[in-house]
């Protein structure tokens, strides 16, 4: 009895081609990969927008408000905030943050 599980086994050249495509960023080898790439691009855009200042939408948010801890504003907009834009708690202090 023959084993039919490997009707079309991958060859060494198939594996190497796939590795080179991944290294070169070529993920659009078929329709499913293109859809997945679009989903990744949309999620990447959403994540970049989430880290923007909620006031000016130009700089990354880098000031955390105390005591609530919300990280919503850039260093240019934060000094004008007396109350947290998210929870409306009185801002008693700020902490500059860095994302690395």
C-alpha positions as CSV (number, residue, x, y, z in Angstrom):
1,X,0.0,0.0,0.0
2,X,1.4,3.4,-1.1
3,X,1.4,6.5,1.1
4,X,-0.6,9.2,-0.7
5,X,0.0,12.0,1.8
6,X,3.0,13.4,-0.2
7,X,1.6,13.5,-3.7
8,X,3.3,16.9,-4.3
9,X,6.2,17.1,-1.9
10,X,8.2,20.3,-1.7
11,X,11.5,20.2,-3.4
12,X,14.7,21.9,-2.1
13,X,14.3,24.7,-4.7
14,X,10.7,25.3,-3.6
15,X,11.8,25.8,0.0
16,X,14.7,28.1,-1.1
17,X,12.4,30.1,-3.3
18,X,10.0,30.6,-0.3
19,X,12.9,31.6,2.0
20,X,14.2,34.2,-0.5
21,X,10.7,35.6,-1.1
22,X,10.3,36.0,2.7
23,X,13.7,37.7,3.1
24,X,12.9,40.1,0.2
25,X,9.5,41.0,1.6
26,X,7.6,39.4,-1.3
27,X,4.6,38.0,0.6
28,X,2.1,38.4,-2.3
29,X,2.5,35.0,-3.9
30,X,-1.2,34.3,-4.1
31,X,-4.6,35.9,-3.3
32,X,-4.7,34.6,0.3
33,X,-1.3,36.1,1.0
34,X,-2.4,39.4,-0.5
35,X,-5.4,39.6,1.7
36,X,-3.2,38.8,4.7
37,X,-0.7,41.5,3.7
38,X,-3.6,44.0,3.5
39,X,-4.8,43.0,7.0
40,X,-1.2,43.5,8.3
41,X,-1.0,46.9,6.6
42,X,-4.3,48.0,8.1
43,X,-3.4,46.9,11.6
44,X,0.0,48.6,11.3
45,X,-1.8,51.9,10.3
46,X,-4.2,51.6,13.2
47,X,-1.4,51.0,15.7
48,X,0.6,54.0,14.4
49,X,-2.5,56.2,14.8
50,X,-3.0,54.9,18.3
51,X,0.3,56.3,19.4
52,X,-0.3,59.8,18.1
53,X,-1.1,62.7,20.3
54,X,-4.9,62.9,20.8
55,X,-4.8,66.7,20.6
56,X,-2.6,67.7,17.6
57,X,-2.5,64.2,15.9
58,X,1.0,65.2,14.6
59,X,3.5,64.0,17.2
60,X,3.7,60.7,19.1
61,X,2.2,60.8,22.6
62,X,5.0,60.9,25.1
63,X,3.6,62.4,28.3
64,X,1.9,60.3,30.9
65,X,-0.5,62.1,33.2
66,X,-0.4,61.5,36.9
67,X,-2.2,60.1,38.9
68,X,-4.3,58.3,36.1
69,X,-1.3,57.3,34.0
70,X,-3.0,57.9,30.6
71,X,-0.5,58.4,27.8
72,X,-2.3,60.7,25.4
73,X,-0.4,63.9,24.6
74,X,2.9,65.0,23.1
75,X,5.2,67.3,25.0
76,X,3.9,70.3,23.1
77,X,0.2,69.7,23.9
78,X,0.4,68.3,27.5
79,X,1.2,71.6,29.3
80,X,-2.2,73.0,28.3
81,X,-4.0,70.0,29.8
82,X,-5.4,70.6,33.3
83,X,-7.6,67.6,33.2
84,X,-6.9,64.2,31.5
85,X,-8.7,64.1,28.1
86,X,-9.6,60.5,28.7
87,X,-10.9,60.3,32.3
88,X,-11.2,64.0,33.2
89,X,-9.1,63.5,36.3
90,X,-7.2,66.5,37.5
91,X,-3.6,66.3,36.3
92,X,-1.3,66.6,39.3
93,X,1.9,65.9,37.4
94,X,3.4,64.5,34.2
95,X,6.1,62.0,33.3
96,X,8.0,62.1,30.0
97,X,8.1,58.6,28.4
98,X,10.1,57.0,25.6
99,X,9.2,54.0,23.5
100,X,12.1,52.0,22.4
